[in-house]
């Protein structure tokens, strides 16, 4: 044990003793993260072509094979250029990691010692001092191995062999007479297209490639390795179950699971630290423990609790609890947990069209405004809390209150959920099934999933942000409607029946039971989209929906969104390229073009040919272009305006519709995708639009292709709001043709249709190609909201030069950009080239003669920023 670690343990013990008046003899924990080395396992077929991987080299734990190879300069950066095909050998090789550590005398003296592996990816053989102690097969599980009596004082060798999941599973999959449906076949030949292995292994599915990320089938010790040691008891888990929470009272049961070395009686004390920092003794009792596993419940009550609310509905106060077991005056074990006090329920109320689907928090019906999250990197161990904070803060800043953590990646880190708790972001958590079909008919497979589910539900259940556990992503509709189920039923009816019954057992019964037993009252949902295993799935009448007929097949224009009114839209999306600075990070300017190899390597939709579909969506509104820079800019404008149309339609359909989660919030690497925030944390135009269309109080001006416009006023506040709605009809060059003002009052938690217009009624004879209708809502205490109605596609309008003018000046706290337009300016985009600068607003619409002052944050000098400043609008492309 290092001197630093000993000091930390001593300080922690002294701190607890000073707080409680007790001495400490708590369990010890040694994090084994030093001295690791790795190599390709001798005998690998891959070593013939890659002999550089044969030698022992320094490794990082937690980490992955890919990042260790990169750190040792044995492979190029997997994100730069187009190296993907040349790196597939890594996923076919077996790898070996090892380190040595000393065991302190206190550990050797203790009665119990466990090696704990929080995450091994995936088929892992663990050897301690030459003896195998574990064979792991699930990347999502925590593995605990008793090692008392097997440790040495000096020089313990810990060795881990990681087998290639493809090489291990491929013979088994190829031997199947009829294959199970997978997700994305490899284009690189590392496994046959008709024998995909990913769904047979409990490993992040996105490692095998998705339509927004590369194929890097990595392996590694991806979470910490620890040696835990104790002599009396170990606390396995502290649950803070909220049985009842309202404004007057919170009834909580602190449930502790403890593993005792021997029978004995202990004093339990539970300390509470309130959100204001006040610490008090919340509960205490004496308990007799048996040797082995024990479960003890401590009820506690809080009068007038400070309740936790989602973003936009109130504050996010958090309570911390510290539990200690004492034997006489000695604390022998302690644990802590944090939570927010709230009630939450998924309400499914029948009506004449079906059943509702919405979440009520503290009794308030919450319209879910947000997005789906995917993994934040191809190699999870290098995701930092700062990176997570940046993206989740961006979600909050865009007025989001809800995230769906998608099932094709991994269960997110404690940091992710801590941040969601602090920021007021509700989380819909999928179990890790991203698509296709699994061998759930296999008892051993299901048992592994059940153990994985218990591990993760227990780990996350104290987080107030978690409001739903969902069995899988799109597996039910894929089986029912996309062909694999019907095809297998024709080829082998008996096997198809076996597969479906296994599916129903796992997602209809097994996981539901785990959530009921371990989740603390959180709801379970079998599949998304679905109706909890009802006969019909993905229907507007009941349950949640994914809608991909815009963008996917048959690639309808975004106006089609207005024809689909769901109960809860949990996926819909449009693609766009990230900002130019992000593209420059992986492709040199000479490598950039709509159909160049490096750009196609970072466009994963349609196996690299997705720019054809993206151009189709640019062309719908703006017309096609051959210029790559224009393509990037127009792709962002098309994405932002299309998703805005859908989201405002969903909000205007309240209370029938109660959720709008677009696909997707973040990126796994830099490239084309459906995200609104790119891999570097930079906002696309969509995210600036989201901040407006998700504003608590907003106006929705929605025009159909048939020329009918509806105006709705949206209020997510829990109180009524008064304001004024202004309608102006303007020519693009600034002539005011109509100006009407109307006082309005918006009821709490509501959407109200205010008016319907035909084009003829709005235009009153004006030229539709050079006229717009502008609806401005100014509500008391709220940011202004604007809806603009265009009567023609942008490519058919007669755009004048916008006459943009911009002046950047220092203001003592950064910089101020004064920006204005002489004539109508649509899709105004502010860019500082290679300079690192953040603008307080972007992707703007400026009316003729209108100006704004924006804050610019940057470490660059005023001269540098002025030189690099570029402001564009849609007019320059016509």
Steps between C-alpha positions, in 0.01 A plus 500: 500500500637842405569761765241725340231232519584427864472871576161521330368204698630651824348841431164340415506303822591806710227703332233239576623462854483875560143511365364210699722465806583146387837348414519324163603156382316511172566279197806588295503552125805496275446622142721295268568750223879516483767302319274340241649371175338329201574306185328287241474149641776274360372273226261757355445464129502880480864522611623392159388826344540707818814384681528836677221386735702206634710692755391603847421871509357747751123493542242723665240348730216581470549496125461314172727320259449767234597788728801308632618429147449867414691619808792277399487639144430156354189616311387831351231709666179302433307826455725678247489429130369159396694231694201286599546212256864460598418468872252211488774250588489631857152358553609158370798468736521372858673732747683462827535750787703463818623690801658435839391636836582465867246409764529706822535310824156614612346343190675169561380504860134569413250216481369590155659632183337535159629601162231716343478568127247771420525435126677243283442520124405221449621137489760523774707236677646634824808343658643583842848370577473239229156366596185582304243665728236628256356443155287804411263535206300820553644851460210656693541301823704556811710194582602424860753226573598384853880484523574464871780248545620559142687826553868562566652789688713591198476456126152366438455445127160585352461385140192541278453339160236663278368281219371633170119481514487457122749214491340333801140517380526473124518117479190474719305755294606353166382157614143623552269376223307827523666817624359766732475852363789730580538873452773631269707246304870567479622645170855392580489120488586439866180298527255380233201720427265205555651392835513803729619428852417821688158396633642185660739686731426734790718779374427854371327450167627823348855361502392300194412818310180703468366752253665781698826339609790280388561128558764455769440170681720587792582314821640611832481541873260787456414573862705500822657192659506497880616286787250531785573361844307489829494324832146554631255587225470664160210718386395378159235760424306785658159562348294810580150382412246780481166357604314831510599857419278804495525861606428419865701184562747252358501138618827327415639160582878465501565136411849370551638173368799384701730197492611406854805286571344358817188529712490817706303800621571847365378855548374664183491877460369684195612861462318744275655805336222724371536713186590799718793307650339436840602159634286299740441148623208370291462146640674250725443147624681190620500196275609143541676375185553143389815389327445553129245726330272727702232756416403771749238773454510837677186711452529878521267793452563855385249774563466769232764340276683704241375319192696435182350619170595461135651796318243774451272391785704585807835447670710184536582476873690184594524317832803296600485205740790330680449164663740353755519166677671514837626225728527675832693821433651378174344567161547179302324597177347808342332603177343812356240580237336810356148551375235755420156466654218480246206290396495371143255289304438395141133573437311284251143618514241358254306734275291472183811465278718270710714570806710794610875481553658766717703552814375685806763630742375620837153476350581735209442365147834562329525551126827321424727726294835357407702260295654155487856446621745256348846409635729801531802327344588176325731434795304568818789522752621825347165676552562761769254652741578838342394366161176364645436823686545703182243297305247464781529869588434570133184290529383701798594826329278398208205472743503120492366305793524143368762267351457148370818298559495267201552125528773432244785633710576454870334593827627851561743587776415627846632838381231512231219439747646730766498776241147415388391524865667838541369641172142376527510267200261205517647178358328219313749214531505217249645166591789430265325356198530721194324297233484171314411193703679321783513131594268562796375143462831396661473473880865589560472810283192618687662431838796716400268784395305477824821527703609797286163665553514458878850648511398810309154558646651481847780739401265762355181475703579785743522754219189719487562556129421136410129474416473194273675173422437371149576147381649576158518724196293407193519121538126443520416704190794350311366151566138589426531736205848512346518150356730283716217357707287415198795359310607275787140389557483378141842333503474331841169558683603302808824694544323832439245415770784412737677830427185708559409317822853562626460868412171525689649321800801734520335833418148429617575317824865476611607863470160621619550293814848640560372858477204419726728344762795738480386825338332672791169557324628614160292386203608236247426505125566194285631659179531833325303570294216292630188461707645272766461182292153580371425345162559826310818698559617843384153645474389861565208379712695352789855464627806664353598544134808511282431678173753453220291538186658845495870438430468121484273319258314632306684829576201733520570874527496645853147635452386138545571542872181708521291196407626281787368578847634248753447457871875526559755534221817335628696506169497712186785679331684661212869491422750784463875545484676665795660843477798552273750510787397149604528369144848655472608291801465172307531601135743733328336758275622311193323187631166676540225462244148362484621161371870487598633187677574659839164677512319180406697318772344739753150465350374167632143509368448274198853361545662832415256616233276690740586836347266408218211483746620812679515689171142392436395676822706808417336505158145475638528851640814668374596335171798278428860622511835366384702712744598313816507807725151597383387139548616502862327832574177405324492156663496669840226740394288214364549295816419789733188614318368147447537392862354831617189432292456157658571607857260794486232275350547258790479782754198650330327159527508500881343330694453218246874513434719529809853442380738597222850348506695553182778274382767588617668729753869405474760328283728201548766644265531790257292450187159536340217403733161591640654674803447860608830510695809358330777288650697807605196647675437759229140592431350448159225732379245250635607552858457876479155440350421248776560763764221700333252225408536339844461833684243469781281764336492509121294557189460225239427620147452184294426508126403195295599455134133559417527857626325474838672664799409436864616722786530343845623646827703267722547531875689245708495720808285394795344845510307709249699738282386827344650664196451635153499327162601712205439407135694680228493439127830615352659512161856367498632849433327639807161640397244455778178373342304410814546553873260364764541462877287297736520453878510133595484290815649152504357249745749299706634176354320548174496535127224709348426553132448870447427524130492327164590677176501421133781638288252729332383640834853568615639633174206719396633507147871540583762309302566167676855485359606823670278516810508345846263497796667554837333409830671639812391401850619720783393354834562653839827378647582276203738528203334608178381221271472530122339291230554582132273369224653461155256456214747342258802272536814708548625402154188659344519831688658820373760575766653846503849559635447492876738790556655340808732717705700385802728679745701323771615688809651421837273539802721415799347151539575377153363649183174636362393443141255759371320344205232642275328453165375757251255251347353165602775256606421131544731237649764753610812312607794654688834326468852575620684248284787330682470730802338346809203722578150446640214727399202546730258450211521387139290362213294817514219662305533877478222720368576801280662767716528269802819471703622293793796513737656162576761397754812328368724296731853431379861501610600634161586866459260756362718538190499123437124476540432797277722351231333158514138617538266384222125561499280345233131468427290302259488784249862456396418158348242647263 
